[in-house]
Amino acid sequence: MKVAIIGCGYIGYELAKDLYEKDYTITCTTKNPQSIEKLKKSSQKSLIMLGNDKNEMQIILDNNDVIIITVEADTSNEFEETYLQTAKTIKACAQTSAPKTIIYTSKSSIYGNHSGMWVDESSSLNGQDEDSKVLIETEKTLTSLTELGFKICILRLAQIYGPQREIKDLFKKIYKTSIPGHGDYYTNMVHQKDVVRAITYSIEHNIEGIYNIADDEHPTMQEFANLICLKLNLTPPKYDPKLADFPDRNKRVSNYRIKERGFQFTYPHRIL
């Protein structure tokens, strides 16, 4: 099977290594020239490409069975270019391509605020910030390709942690005695390895539709901070929503549907 991975960053690179070891024929794209050399070790073809490059995207669609979109924006200013423009380019190219399978890693942040209630794949998308609006439109653009016979799988990811993004290090970057936010809001996270495994599982089991990818634990921000501070021997901070303006996203992300399809998480509980 020929697989193209659009955007080989934190998730895409690990996915390429995993699929390469399983004898898939891999094409990797990146916007970072410094990544090309390491990608060559885990792919048959690697190239520097932006998501709006229609000529290269057309070649990728024509020559691969599965296209996996694991692009990642570095800042909010890059969201539309990174996510939506990539989806629109794929849609434009799809008009003259045979139907393929597309797997896209979205974000569970698009659920927005559900007042701490559980959300599943049928829940309303309440995200009101500009980043969420871009992600919602990106999903709509890709989902519309089913009209052309494409098989679409959307994985809505919780906040990712793992190697080089350990929880304790992520926390240290924001740690102060008072942290902007709501201490009673729930946390939603997932390990990098489980994201990679979920994508591979989706390929191997021909999964279509929308699935949340989040672990089993949902402590509140304050509860989670207390656990981390206990491990790091720090004084637990207090969360103060008055300190900054930030997206309102209080919910607990259910992973029931992907489990129902037989997927098992390697890290259902967080590693501190």
C-alpha positions as CSV (number, residue, x, y, z in Angstrom):
1,M,0.0,0.0,0.0
2,K,1.2,3.5,-0.9
3,V,0.8,6.1,1.8
4,A,1.5,9.8,1.8
5,I,1.9,11.8,5.0
6,I,1.3,15.5,4.6
7,G,3.2,17.3,7.3
8,C,5.8,15.2,9.0
9,G,6.2,16.9,12.3
10,Y,5.8,15.5,15.8
11,I,3.2,13.0,14.8
12,G,3.9,12.5,11.1
13,Y,7.6,11.6,11.6
14,E,6.8,8.9,14.2
15,L,4.0,7.6,12.0
16,A,6.4,7.5,9.0
17,K,8.8,5.4,11.0
18,D,6.0,3.0,12.1
19,L,4.6,2.5,8.7
20,Y,8.0,2.2,7.0
21,E,8.9,-0.7,9.4
22,K,5.6,-2.4,8.3
23,D,6.7,-2.2,4.7
24,Y,4.3,0.4,3.5
25,T,5.6,2.6,0.6
26,I,5.9,6.0,2.2
27,T,5.9,9.6,0.8
28,C,6.7,12.3,3.4
29,T,6.2,16.0,3.0
30,T,7.5,18.8,5.3
31,K,7.7,22.5,5.2
32,N,11.0,22.4,7.2
33,P,14.1,21.8,5.0
34,Q,16.0,20.6,8.1
35,S,13.7,17.6,8.4
36,I,14.4,16.2,5.0
37,E,17.5,14.1,5.9
38,K,15.8,12.3,8.8
39,L,12.7,11.7,6.7
40,K,14.7,10.0,4.0
41,K,15.5,7.2,6.5
42,S,11.8,6.4,7.0
43,S,10.3,6.9,3.5
44,Q,10.9,6.1,-0.2
45,K,10.2,9.7,-1.1
46,S,10.4,12.9,0.9
47,L,9.9,16.5,-0.3
48,I,9.6,20.1,1.0
49,M,6.0,21.1,0.3
50,L,3.4,23.6,1.5
51,G,-0.2,22.6,1.7
52,N,-1.3,25.0,-1.1
53,D,1.1,23.5,-3.7
54,K,-1.5,22.2,-6.1
55,N,1.0,20.6,-8.6
56,E,2.7,18.5,-5.9
57,M,-0.6,17.7,-4.2
58,Q,-2.0,16.4,-7.5
59,I,0.9,14.0,-7.9
60,I,0.5,12.8,-4.3
61,L,-3.2,12.1,-4.8
62,D,-2.7,10.4,-8.1
63,N,0.2,8.1,-6.8
64,N,-1.0,7.0,-3.3
65,D,-3.7,4.9,-1.9
66,V,-4.0,6.7,1.5
67,I,-3.2,10.4,2.2
68,I,-2.7,11.2,5.9
69,I,-2.8,14.9,6.9
70,T,-0.8,15.5,10.1
71,V,0.0,19.2,9.5
72,E,0.6,21.4,12.5
73,A,0.5,25.2,12.8
74,D,3.2,26.8,14.9
75,T,1.0,29.8,15.7
76,S,-2.6,30.9,15.4
77,N,-1.6,33.2,12.5
78,E,-0.7,30.0,10.5
79,F,-3.9,28.1,11.1
80,E,-5.8,29.0,8.0
81,E,-2.7,28.5,5.7
82,T,-1.8,25.2,7.5
83,Y,-5.1,23.5,7.8
84,L,-7.8,25.0,5.6
85,Q,-5.6,25.8,2.6
86,T,-4.3,22.2,2.7
87,A,-7.8,20.8,2.7
88,K,-8.9,23.2,-0.1
89,T,-5.9,22.2,-2.2
90,I,-6.7,18.5,-1.7
91,K,-10.3,19.1,-2.7
92,A,-9.3,21.0,-5.8
93,C,-7.0,18.1,-6.8
94,A,-9.6,15.5,-5.9
95,Q,-11.8,16.6,-8.8
96,T,-9.5,14.9,-11.3
97,S,-8.3,12.0,-9.1
98,A,-9.6,8.5,-8.4
99,P,-11.2,8.2,-5.0
100,K,-8.7,7.6,-2.2
101,T,-8.7,7.3,1.6
102,I,-7.9,10.4,3.6
103,I,-7.1,10.5,7.3
104,Y,-7.0,13.9,9.0
105,T,-5.8,14.7,12.5
106,S,-8.1,17.4,13.8
107,K,-8.4,18.8,17.3
108,S,-10.9,18.1,20.1
109,S,-10.7,21.9,20.9
110,I,-13.3,22.5,18.3
111,Y,-16.0,21.2,20.7
112,G,-15.5,24.4,22.7
113,N,-17.4,24.9,25.9
114,H,-19.9,22.2,27.1
115,S,-19.9,23.3,30.7
116,G,-17.8,20.3,31.7
117,M,-20.1,17.7,30.2
118,W,-19.0,14.7,28.2
119,V,-18.7,15.2,24.5
120,D,-18.7,12.5,21.8
121,E,-18.4,12.7,18.0
122,S,-22.1,13.7,17.7
123,S,-21.7,16.7,20.1
124,S,-22.1,20.2,18.8
125,L,-19.0,22.1,17.8
126,N,-19.1,25.1,20.1
127,G,-15.6,26.5,19.4
128,Q,-16.0,30.2,18.9
129,D,-12.3,31.3,18.7
130,E,-10.8,31.8,15.2
131,D,-8.6,28.7,15.5
132,S,-11.6,26.5,16.1
133,K,-13.5,28.1,13.2
134,V,-10.7,27.3,10.8
135,L,-10.6,23.7,12.1
136,I,-14.3,23.2,11.7
137,E,-14.2,24.5,8.2
138,T,-11.3,22.2,7.4
139,E,-13.3,19.2,8.6
140,K,-16.3,20.3,6.4
141,T,-14.1,20.7,3.4
142,L,-12.6,17.2,3.7
143,T,-15.8,15.6,4.6
144,S,-17.4,16.9,1.4
145,L,-15.0,14.7,-0.6
146,T,-17.3,11.7,0.3
147,E,-19.4,13.1,-2.6
148,L,-16.6,12.1,-4.9
149,G,-16.3,8.6,-3.5
150,F,-13.4,9.4,-1.1
151,K,-13.2,7.6,2.2
152,I,-12.7,10.1,5.0
153,C,-11.5,9.4,8.6
154,I,-11.2,12.4,11.0
155,L,-9.4,11.8,14.3
156,R,-10.1,14.6,16.8
157,L,-7.0,14.7,19.0
158,A,-6.8,15.9,22.6
159,Q,-3.7,17.7,23.7
160,I,-0.7,15.6,22.8
161,Y,2.2,14.8,25.1
162,G,5.1,12.3,24.9
163,P,8.8,12.3,24.2
164,Q,10.1,15.9,24.0
165,R,6.7,17.0,25.2
166,E,6.7,15.4,28.7
167,I,3.9,16.7,30.9
168,K,6.2,17.9,33.6
169,D,8.2,20.0,31.0
170,L,5.0,21.4,29.5
171,F,3.8,22.4,33.0
172,K,7.2,24.0,33.9
173,K,6.8,26.4,30.9
174,I,3.6,27.9,32.3
175,Y,4.2,27.5,36.0
176,K,3.6,30.5,38.2
177,T,2.0,30.9,41.6
178,S,-1.1,32.2,39.7
179,I,-1.8,30.7,36.2
180,P,-4.4,32.1,33.8
181,G,-7.4,29.8,33.4
182,H,-10.2,28.0,35.2
183,G,-9.0,25.5,37.8
184,D,-12.3,23.6,37.6
185,Y,-12.1,23.0,33.9
186,Y,-11.3,19.5,32.8
187,T,-8.2,18.4,31.0
188,N,-8.0,16.2,27.9
189,M,-4.8,14.7,26.8
190,V,-3.4,11.8,24.7
191,H,0.1,10.2,24.3
192,Q,1.9,10.6,21.0
193,K,2.3,6.8,20.7
194,D,-1.5,6.4,20.9
195,V,-2.1,9.0,18.2
196,V,0.3,7.2,15.9
197,R,-1.2,3.8,16.7
198,A,-4.7,5.2,16.1
199,I,-3.8,6.4,12.7
200,T,-2.2,3.1,11.8
201,Y,-5.2,1.2,13.2
202,S,-7.5,3.4,11.0
203,I,-5.6,2.3,7.9
204,E,-5.5,-1.4,8.8
205,H,-9.2,-1.5,9.7
206,N,-10.5,0.8,6.9
207,I,-12.1,3.1,9.5
208,E,-14.2,5.9,8.2
209,G,-16.0,8.7,10.0
210,I,-15.1,10.8,13.1
211,Y,-13.4,9.6,16.2
212,N,-12.1,11.2,19.4
213,I,-8.6,10.2,20.4
214,A,-8.1,11.0,24.1
215,D,-7.0,9.0,27.1
216,D,-9.3,7.8,30.0
217,E,-8.3,10.5,32.6
218,H,-10.0,13.9,32.9
219,P,-8.8,15.6,36.1
220,T,-9.5,19.3,36.5
221,M,-6.8,21.7,35.8
222,Q,-6.3,22.3,39.5
223,E,-6.3,18.6,40.3
224,F,-3.8,17.9,37.6
225,A,-1.5,20.7,38.6
226,N,-1.6,19.5,42.2
227,L,-0.4,16.0,41.1
228,I,2.4,17.4,38.9
229,C,3.5,19.8,41.7
230,L,3.6,16.9,44.2
231,K,6.0,15.1,41.8
232,L,8.1,18.2,41.1
233,N,8.1,19.4,44.8
234,L,6.5,22.7,43.8
235,T,3.8,24.7,45.5
236,P,0.5,24.2,43.7
237,P,-0.6,27.2,41.7
238,K,-4.0,28.9,41.8
239,Y,-5.9,29.3,38.5
240,D,-7.3,32.8,37.8
241,P,-9.5,33.4,34.8
242,K,-9.0,37.2,35.1
243,L,-5.3,37.0,34.2
244,A,-5.7,36.5,30.5
245,D,-8.2,36.1,27.7
246,F,-8.3,32.6,26.3
247,P,-10.6,30.2,24.5
248,D,-13.5,28.8,26.6
249,R,-13.2,25.0,26.3
250,N,-14.6,23.1,29.2
251,K,-15.5,19.6,28.3
252,R,-14.6,15.9,28.8
253,V,-13.7,14.1,25.6
254,S,-15.1,10.6,25.3
255,N,-13.0,7.9,23.6
256,Y,-15.8,5.3,23.6
257,R,-16.3,5.2,19.9
258,I,-12.8,4.3,18.8
259,K,-12.7,1.7,21.6
260,E,-15.9,0.3,20.3
261,R,-14.0,-0.3,17.0
262,G,-11.5,-2.4,18.8
263,F,-8.7,0.1,19.4
264,Q,-6.9,-0.2,22.8
265,F,-4.9,2.6,24.2
266,T,-1.3,1.9,25.3
267,Y,-1.4,4.8,27.7
268,P,-5.0,5.1,29.0
269,H,-3.6,6.7,32.1
270,R,-1.1,9.7,32.0
271,I,2.6,9.3,32.6
272,L,3.9,12.1,34.9
